[in-house]
Amino acid sequence: MNEGYYRLLSVLTLALGFWQGPMAIFYRLTRDDTGTPMRAANYLASPWCYLVAGAATAACCALLAVLDSGRKKALARAGASEDRPVSAR
């Protein structure tokens, strides 16, 4: 997987984590939201929706850390392959 795919997955994970986590809590607190597919945690009863939204945020942050380390490895591999002499390729 090259760097572009890691960046795309990172952006999608960030968007999903934002909507399932902090925005779900914001909509529950300000508009008494009962849930939509973009804020699935709000389908749950009051104490559980906050726990699920927090867990979704933590899971997305962990996935972003994994994707970032994979992106760095992909960049290192690309840099190493460019540094090799033509006869070694």
N, C-alpha and C positions, 0 to 999 in steps of 0.2 A: 504494500500500500504506500503510495507516495504522499508527499506533504499536503497536497490539495485535498485528498480524502480526509486526512486528519483534521484539517481546518473546517471542512464542511460538517463533519460529525461533531466537532466542537461547537460550532454555531448552532446546530440543531439541538444539541444537548443543553446548551445554555438557554435557548428559547423554551424548551420543554421544562427545564428546571425552574425557570422564572415564572412560567404560567402555572405550574403545578404546585409551586411552593409559596413564595411571597405574595403573588397576585391572588392566589386562592385565599390566603389569610386576609388580605386587604379587602377583597370583595365580601368575605363572610362578615368582617367587622363593620364595614361601612354600608353595605347594601343588603345584608342578610341573604346572601346568595345561597340557593339550594343546589347548585351544581350544574355544570355543563361539561361536555367532553374536554374542553380546554382546562377546566378546573374540577377534575374528577374528585378531588378530596372533599369538596363541598357537598357531595352526595351523602356523606357520613354525618352522624349526629355530632353535636357541638364539641365535646372534648376530643373526639377521635379525629375530627377533620384537621385540627391543629397539629396533632402528632403525625398524621400521614403527610401533611404538607411539609413539616420539618424533616421527616424521613426522606421525602422526595427531593428536597433541596440538598440534603447531605449526600444522597446517592448520586445526584447529578454532579455535585462538586467532586466526589471521588472519581466518577467516570471522566470528568474533565482533567483531573490529575493524570489518570492513566493515558488518556488521549494525548496530553501534552508531552508525556515522556515518550510515547510512541512517535510523535512528530519529531522530537529531538533525535531519536534514534534513526529515523528516516533521513533527516538532514545529515547526520553523521555518515550514514551509508552512502548517500549521494556525494558527499564531499570526499569520502575515501575512494570512491570509484573514479572520480575526476582526477585524483592525485596519482593514480597508477599510470605507469608508462603504457604507451600504445601496444607494445609487444606483450604485456601481461594481460591485456583484455581479451 
